[in-house]
């Protein structure tokens, strides 16, 4: 009897372990998009159900101050949006702690990722005119820069193919790399070269940004100022101000254990609506803001 109970307990634990793994977001494949200085960079791809028409695509860039981070940060977001019918990608890019690089290299890699997706749109079954750049914190900065920064392209790529996305979604991104924002010491002497707030002009892609009012890493003022500058230039730019939260609030329970999904749901619900407004998704969101 004792042996039987132990066996049943073992089977139960095995089943729980299997279910836990089964509910863990994992990409369908990883595609090499860039080799630079001997370093290989991959796109972690979450595929939607096959459709007759090419789908839109969204490329996420993880946060970490351009120093660290990993693509798993946006696995949960990618899984959700893929379930809604969009090709979702969490991209690798070079970071200082691994590759000894600077924020300028991060921007170049972001541009390379957008260009690669557009160049391979046919094989990915995506519409090359419906590519969204997205990311959080420093990764949000990379996403913004793919739309705003001119130059910083990899000369070994086909520069006839645009690296500019058709829309941008940022989760507490870095808007200003001067002393008024975040990261001035990391771009010393070149503070405004890749500073989104200093590069706003007319005819930029539509943008949606989320920011916590209590953010002490990237001041909320930066988000308000950037939004105002975008609108004054005649661009579509919406800011979702989230009360009583600081930096990194958008992370879901998969990446931040014990975090809960309250703000993840809020961000994904509004992201879903934004993409639907652009014609990149159809139907109602399958997630509800708490």
N, C-alpha and C positions, 0 to 999 in steps of 0.2 A: 504493500500500500504506500509506504514511504517513498519507494523508488518511483511509483506511478505519479505521486504528487510532484516530485522533483522534476520528472520528465514533462509533466503538464506545465509547470512553471517555466521550464526552459523553452517550451514551444511558445508560450505566451510572450515571453521576453523577446524571442526571435521575431514574432509577428509584429510587436511594437517597434522593434528596430527596423524592420522592413518598411512598415508604414511611415516611419519617420523619414527614412531615406526617400521613399516614394513621393513625399510631400515637400522634398527639398528641391528648390528650383535649380535646374541644370541646363546648360545650353545644348542645343541639338548638334552643334558642331563648332569648331574653332577654325577660322580661316586666316591664313597668313596674308597680311596686307602691306607689310613694310619690313625691309631689312636695312638697317642703318648702323654703320660702324660695327658690324658683326652681331648686332642685336636684332632678334626677330620679334615682331609685334603682331598680335593676333586679335581678331574680332570674335567675341563670344556671341554666337548667333542663336536667337530664339525664333523659330519659324512659326508663322501662323498657318491655319489650315489653307490648303491650296485653293485659290480662287481663279475664276476665268480671267478677270482683269488684274493687271499688276497692282500690287499693294503699295502703300507708303512705307517708308522706313524711318526708324528713329535710332540715332547713335548716341549712347550715353558715355560720359566721361566721369570717372570716379574722382572723389575729392581726396585731399591730403596735403594741401599747401605746396603742391608741385614737388614735394619731397618724398611722399609715400602714398599708400593706398593700393587698392586692388579692384579688379572688375566686378567681383562678387557683390560689391556695394549696390549695384543696380540689377542684380539677378531677379529680385522680387518684382521690380517695376517692369523689367523686360518680359517676365512670364505673364504678367497681367495684360500688358498691351499686345503681346502676341496672341493671347486668347481672344482679344477684341478684333484681330484681323490685320495687324500691322507687323512687318518684319522688325524685330527689336534686337538691338546689338549693344553689348557692353564692351567697350574698346579698351585695349591695353594702350598705354603710351609711356614714353620714357620719363623716369622720375629720378631725382637727385640721389637718393639713398641706394639705388640699384645701378643707375647708369651714369651718375655724376653729371647730370644735365641741369639746365636752367629753365625757367618758365618760358623762355623764347623757343626752346626745343619742344616743350609741351604743346605750344601753339602750332608749331610746324607739324607735329604728329596728328593733332586734331584735324588740320587741313588735309593731311594725307588720307586720313580715315574717310572723311566726307568725299573726297575725290575718288577713292577706291570704290566706295559703294556706288557712286554715280557711274563710274567707268564700267562696273560689272552689273549694272542694273538689270540687264536682260537675263543673265544667268541666275541672279538673285530673285527674279520675278518681281521687281519693284519698279515704280514709276520714277525716273530720274529727276522729275520736277516736283516730287513730294518727299524730300529728304529733310528730316528734322535733326538738328544738333541739340543735345541736352546734357545736363550734368549737374553736379553739386559742388559748391564751394570752389576750390581751384579747378575742378572739372567743369563747373558751371562757367568759370572764366574762360576755359578753353572753348567751350561751346559758343559763348558770346563772341569770342575772337575769330572763330571761323566765319562769322558774318561781318565783323567790323574791321578786322585787321587786313590791310593790303600789304602784300609781300610776305616774307617768312614762309615761302613755299620751298619744297624740296626740288632742286633743279633737275634731279634725275627722273622726275615724273612727267607725265603728259600734261603740261600746263595749259593746253588748249581745253582741257576739261576743268570746269569750275569746281573750286573747293568751298564755295559759298552755299550754305544750306538754304532751304526754302522757308524754314521757320526755326525758332529757337525756344526752348523751355529751360529755364534756369531755377535751381533750388538753392537758395541763399548763395548765389554766385559772387565772386569778387568783381565789383564794378569799377573800382578805382585803385590803381597800384601806386598812388602817391601817398604821402604822409596822412592824407585825409581818409585813406581807406586801409587796404591790407597789402603787405608784401613789398613795400618800398625798398627795404634793405636787400631784397632778393633781385631787384632790377636796378640797383643803384647806378645813377648817371643816365638811365634810360627809362625813367619813371613813367613817362606818358606814351611810350612807344607801343605798348600793348595794354593800355589802360582804356577799357571800354567807354568810360564816361568822357574821355577826351577824344574819342574817335567817332562820335555820333554825327551822322549826316543824313541827307535825304535818301529815300528809296532803299531802306533796309528791310530785311524780312520781318514778318510779324513775330512778336515775342510775347511770352508769358513768363513772369518771374514770381517766385514765392520767397517771402522773407519774414523772419521773426522780428517783431518789434523790440525784443530784448536782446538782440544779437550784439555781442560785444567784440566779436571777431571781425565781422564786416558790418560796420555801423548801418543802422536802418536808414539813416540820412542818405547814404550812398544809393540805396535802392530807389528812394523817392526822387533824388536828383537825376538819376539815369532815366527814370520813367518820364520825368518832366522834359528832359532834353530830347528824348525820342519823340514825344508827342509834338513838341515845338517844331521839330524837323519834318512833321507830317507823317511819321511812322506809326504803325499799330503796335502798341506796347501796353500790356496790362500787368499791374502789380497786385498780387494777393498778399495783403498784410495779415500775418498770423499773430494773434494776441498771446502774450504771456509765454513766449518761447524764445530760445536763443538759437545759437548756431547748430546745424546738423539735425534739426527737428524732423526732417523729412524721411529719415532712415526708417525702414520697416523692421519688423521683428526677426526677419531672417538674418539681416546683417548685424543688427544690434539686439542681441538676445535680451529679453525682458523689457524691450522698448515699447512693446504694444504697437498696434497698427492705427491708432487714432489719426495721427498726422500723415502717415503714409496714405491712408484712405482719402483724407482730405485732398492731398496733393494729386493722387491718381484720378480722383473723381473730376477735379477741375482741369487736369491735363487732358483727360478723355473728352470733356466738353469742348476744350480749345481745339483739339485735333478734329473733332466732329464739325465744328464751325468752319474749319479750313477745307472740309471735304475729304479728310484723310481717314476718317472712321465713319461707320454707319451704325444706326441704332442707338439705344440708350446705354449709358455706362452700366456695367454689371457689378459695380462696387458702389457703396454708399458712404458718404461722409458721416462720421460719428458725431 
